[in-house]
Amino acid sequence: MAKLTASRRRKLPKRDFAGPGRSYPITDAGHAKAALAPASHARKLGHLSASAYARIKNKAHKMLRQTSRSFGRR
């Protein structure tokens, strides 16, 4: 996972975030994996709506699929 500094995070476009309020940046496979666990936990605690969790999960899995294809895996 590439280091995401505060400066670089501020410069990211809105489409690179999966959660509400520019939360859960999904810029690479490492960040996609890192977003799944806390989002699941927040959902179980009731801090995240079902639709927001689904968006995070779908965006993370999409990034993981794209990354695995670029390495020739299925």
Sequence and secondary structure as in RCSB ss.txt:
>XXXX:A:sequence
MAKLTASRRRKLPKRDFAGPGRSYPITDAGHAKAALAPASHARKLGHLSASAYARIKNKAHKMLRQTSRSFGRR
>XXXX:A:secstr
     HHHHHHS GGGB STTS SB SSHHHHHHHHHHHHHHHHHTSS HHHHHHHHHHHHHHHHHHHHHTT  
